Amino acid sequence: MRPACFAALATVWSRIPFRAVVVVVGLLFVVKEQYPFSNFPMYSKVDEEADIVYVTDQGDRAVPMDAVFRTGSGTAKKMYKKELTALARAGGRKLEEATGEERAAAGRAVLETLGERLRVKALPPGAVGLRLYRQTFRLENGALARLAPERLAERAVSNSTN
């Protein structure tokens, strides 16, 4: 190349704001998917369906999980998914293909585990039973649809528990 071309390129380069970003983007374009330059697809796509797991009393009034069980609904959901995955795999199915019976069995296991952590004094007055529900939300035609909650398990509350 001629020196005049270099001078022209230097002038153009000096006018580009955020030159370091341009260099990094160019490098990543060339490197692609090589460690440590990996992308994380779990954060790049939002599922069209989400669910939560929560506990109510016998009258279907939500129970404050942190106060009553010393854990939140996120942890309860992870426990439920772990139990359900194990049950579904034992039946030769994927998590999404779990039967109603398997979902109920996983729910009973989670409610039993939560019951071990139960602080009766933190329960709302009059609570004599607990129910574990799974609530699914789905994106349909650009709007959020709330499916009917699925009761997974139910148990009585013993007054002798912490």
C-alpha positions as a printed Julia matrix, in Angstrom:
162×3 Matrix{Float64}:
   0.0     0.0    0.0
   1.03    3.52  -0.56
   1.78    5.94   2.24
  -1.21    8.08   1.17
  -3.53    5.11   1.81
  -2.05    4.64   5.27
  -2.6     8.29   6.04
  -6.22    8.06   4.87
  -6.83    4.93   6.95
  -5.23    6.57  10.0
  -7.51    9.56   9.59
 -10.63    7.34   9.35
  -9.5     5.23  12.33
  -8.91    8.31  14.48
 -12.49    9.48  13.83
 -14.09    6.22  15.01
 -15.43    6.58  18.56
 -14.92    3.61  20.9
 -12.11    2.11  18.84
 -11.49   -0.55  21.48
 -15.08   -1.82  21.1
 -14.63   -2.07  17.34
 -11.44   -4.11  17.86
 -13.12   -6.45  20.37
 -16.18   -7.0   18.15
 -13.92   -7.75  15.19
 -11.87  -10.17  17.3
 -15.0   -11.97  18.56
 -16.32  -12.2   15.01
 -13.12  -14.0   13.99
 -12.72  -16.14  17.14
 -16.43  -17.18  17.29
 -17.25  -19.87  19.87
 -13.87  -20.66  21.43
 -13.25  -20.61  25.17
 -13.0   -18.1   26.86
 -15.02  -16.26  24.22
 -18.18  -18.31  24.68
 -21.76  -17.17  24.37
 -24.39  -18.18  26.89
 -27.59  -19.14  25.06
 -29.49  -19.71  28.32
 -29.62  -15.93  28.67
 -30.32  -15.12  25.04
 -33.77  -16.71  24.76
 -36.82  -16.25  26.94
 -39.05  -19.31  27.25
 -42.69  -18.95  26.31
 -43.71  -20.76  29.49
 -42.72  -20.28  33.13
 -43.98  -21.77  36.35
 -43.82  -21.14  40.07
 -44.32  -23.4   43.07
 -45.96  -22.01  46.19
 -47.65  -23.1   49.42
 -51.08  -22.12  50.73
 -53.05  -22.95  53.84
 -56.21  -25.1   53.74
 -58.2   -22.06  52.54
 -55.83  -21.46  49.59
 -54.36  -18.31  51.16
 -50.65  -17.97  50.33
 -48.22  -18.76  53.14
 -45.11  -16.56  53.61
 -42.54  -19.21  52.77
 -39.46  -17.43  54.1
 -41.05  -16.95  57.53
 -42.75  -20.35  57.73
 -40.19  -22.67  56.1
 -36.97  -20.62  56.2
 -36.76  -20.91  52.41
 -38.35  -19.27  49.39
 -40.53  -20.45  46.53
 -37.5   -20.5   44.2
 -35.87  -23.16  46.35
 -39.15  -25.09  46.54
 -39.37  -25.01  42.74
 -35.81  -26.36  42.41
 -36.63  -29.15  44.88
 -39.78  -29.97  42.92
 -38.0   -30.02  39.56
 -35.25  -32.26  40.98
 -37.78  -34.75  42.41
 -39.88  -34.7   39.24
 -36.85  -35.21  36.99
 -35.81  -38.27  39.0
 -39.32  -39.74  38.84
 -39.75  -39.04  35.13
 -36.33  -40.51  34.26
 -37.18  -43.64  36.23
 -40.21  -43.98  33.94
 -38.1   -43.35  30.83
 -39.55  -39.88  30.19
 -38.31  -36.32  30.06
 -39.31  -33.76  32.68
 -41.84  -32.17  30.3
 -43.5   -35.56  29.75
 -44.04  -36.35  33.46
 -47.41  -37.81  34.34
 -49.88  -36.3   36.8
 -49.07  -39.09  39.23
 -45.35  -38.27  39.03
 -46.04  -34.56  39.54
 -48.14  -35.38  42.61
 -45.45  -37.7   44.02
 -42.8   -35.0   43.54
 -45.13  -32.49  45.2
 -45.66  -34.78  48.2
 -41.89  -35.21  48.58
 -41.33  -31.44  48.48
 -44.14  -30.7   50.92
 -42.76  -33.37  53.26
 -39.3   -31.78  53.1
 -40.76  -28.33  53.7
 -42.77  -29.77  56.6
 -39.53  -30.72  58.31
 -38.57  -27.03  58.29
 -42.0   -25.79  59.34
 -42.29  -23.17  62.08
 -45.89  -23.5   63.27
 -45.73  -20.19  65.17
 -45.05  -18.37  61.89
 -48.16  -19.82  60.2
 -51.13  -17.5   59.72
 -53.78  -17.89  62.45
 -56.18  -20.76  61.8
 -53.9   -22.66  59.42
 -54.37  -26.39  60.0
 -53.3   -27.68  56.6
 -50.84  -26.91  53.82
 -51.14  -27.28  50.05
 -48.4   -27.17  47.43
 -49.36  -25.69  44.07
 -47.7   -25.25  40.7
 -48.82  -22.21  38.7
 -47.91  -21.97  35.01
 -47.78  -18.8   32.95
 -47.65  -18.95  29.16
 -47.1   -16.37  26.45
 -50.0   -16.69  24.0
 -50.47  -14.27  21.1
 -48.23  -11.7   22.75
 -50.2   -11.75  26.02
 -49.48  -13.48  29.32
 -51.94  -16.28  30.03
 -52.29  -17.67  33.55
 -53.16  -21.35  33.55
 -55.19  -22.89  36.36
 -53.02  -23.77  39.36
 -52.28  -27.47  39.8
 -52.54  -28.79  43.36
 -49.59  -31.11  43.81
 -49.87  -32.13  47.45
 -51.67  -31.49  50.72
 -50.91  -32.26  54.34
 -52.17  -31.48  57.81
 -50.18  -29.31  60.17
 -49.09  -30.82  63.45
 -49.01  -28.38  66.38
 -45.96  -30.15  67.78
 -43.71  -28.96  64.92
 -41.28  -26.12  65.67
